Amino acid sequence: MFTVRPAEKRDAEAAVDVVRRSITESCTSDHRDDTDTVAKWLANKTIPHFVSWLANEDNYCVIAERGGRLLGVGLVQRSGEINLLYLAPNAQRQGVGKAIHSALEDRAKTWGLLKLKLDSTVLACPFYAKLGYRAAGAARPRFGVLHTYPYEKALPPNNLMQPTGRKRPAADQER
């Protein structure tokens, strides 16, 4: 059994390790072991960057853990962009990614967002399709040999929230 909770600064080292291992070990079909591509992909996957992402109030970041060991990390921006959803290589296909995504989607709904969007790797396209995402355009070159695939998912409207994520005034809620 694992738990999903909001990420904290103390999680930074383990979270960055999971992200970097996921990219280097699990995403080989995307980077094809091209050292330049891997280096560029990993460039901002550092502890200082992670801590700055946590400090940004427009981000919501969660981690999944079991027995004190970090299994995965996810981050959604208030704009609806999912910027991180990475799992430790040995944590895939165990419901961890789905649980992390569920926490991110719940926050997006709380913020009153009507859509989530992301750029997927080849490896993750089937995962996102199972979660209800649809292709939102052609593959886009990122850097080196890496291409990403834009996906979007419609969310049901939350009539109690404004698109900013703040509650609507009581008079507006009754309409």
QUIRA-V698561 format. One record per backbone hydrogen bond with DSSP energy under -1.0 kcal/mol. CO is the residue of the C=O (numbers start at 1). NH is the residue of the N-H. If there is no record, write none. Layout:
# QUIRA-V698561
co nh
CO NH
CO NH
This chain:
# QUIRA-V698561
co nh
3 65
5 63
8 11
9 12
11 15
12 16
13 17
14 18
15 19
16 20
17 21
18 22
19 23
20 24
21 25
22 26
22 27
27 30
27 31
28 32
31 34
34 38
35 39
36 40
37 41
38 42
42 45
44 46
46 50
47 51
48 52
49 53
50 54
51 55
56 59
58 78
60 76
61 7
62 74
63 5
64 71
64 72
65 3
66 69
69 66
71 88
72 64
73 86
74 62
75 83
75 84
76 60
77 80
80 117
81 77
84 75
86 73
88 91
95 99
96 100
97 101
98 102
99 103
100 104
101 105
102 106
103 107
104 108
105 109
106 110
107 111
108 113
109 112
114 155
116 153
117 82
118 151
120 149
121 125
124 128
125 129
126 130
127 131
128 133
129 132
134 152
140 148
143 146
146 142
148 140
149 120
150 136
151 118
152 134
153 116
158 161
160 168
162 165
166 162
169 172
169 173
170 174
